[in-house]
């Protein structure tokens, strides 16, 4: 491990070669067109990242059910999609030897009420705390509906392969539907889909198997999985490691490690152990434990800002790829720069409007970066001194327009 570098290639178990160890983790782009197809700006954005040197890029949420969106301008991949636009997207995002994987997702109950008045979930349990007023209590999925969702994931994977994507990633983290099934806090069913962990993990394992049947053995399939939910009664680290082992035994090709949800947004606010922050990696300690039980390649995402910390993480053996998100919203050329300069460091700054409640309401640590993605989609450079008030205004304007359209519809 001592001679690993950021530009070292890695070959997955299915023979897929990834040219370097830099991995673009999914970010919410909010760049679909009015029909929830990829916009021309989204295509431009991924072309920019591919040219910047990233080895493997994962898209933001591609929803598998257009009746259940997590955000207003999510892309949807189903039988109603304009597949020619997806083909253009994959062609742009696979330039320069880049891998482009489609992230497949269903929000479950983690969807604002102005988007979905009747969300679904494993159990009819609301999100808690301050989120209750903006998120409706969900309806529990029937077993027939669960089977339908599994099929929607597999059909979306088939279409991703058909339109030229290099692979797919199941979104099993951050409080969305797959994560809800895994969590005993959110999944209180008493049938084969709930109760013990073996039952709670049945949903994600069946999604994986259904996808595998559609795409074959050589097409890469990965997952983004929480190390923990960081909530009492939620998905624990010990349970997560059991799920990792089961997925690895089933043949999954790549596992990205993350954590948190809307209720405990560690993935958005950058909280975590001080020891993890010093290593610039929120979940590296968990990855070290996982490495002892599986050989499946791992991605650790969250916190990395310097070439030095990235190289140290790789050479420690805890992770095979360095997951990057916000740094790529600040500098799309970051991969090339980091590989060429071991002293490279991404410069960022704390974000606030000065009103903590407002920052939380608009999820400023996400929405400000979405505004940077929108700039790049329009062919502009990121703007590091972009006003927090500008991105806040854009959130309110965007959500207001969408809510009005939903009422008229």
PyMOL commands that set and color helices and strands:
alter all, ss='L'
color gray80, all
select helices_A, chain A and resi 40-51+83-93+95-97+129-133+143-162+177-182+197-200+202-215+237-250+266-269+274-278+284-291+307-316+326-330+334-340+356-361+364-377+388-408
alter helices_A, ss='H'
color red, helices_A
select strands_A, chain A and resi 10-11+17-18+22-24+56-58+62-63+75-76+99-105+120-121+139-140+167-172+220-226+254-258+297-301+321-324
alter strands_A, ss='S'
color yellow, strands_A
deselect
rebuild
show_as cartoon
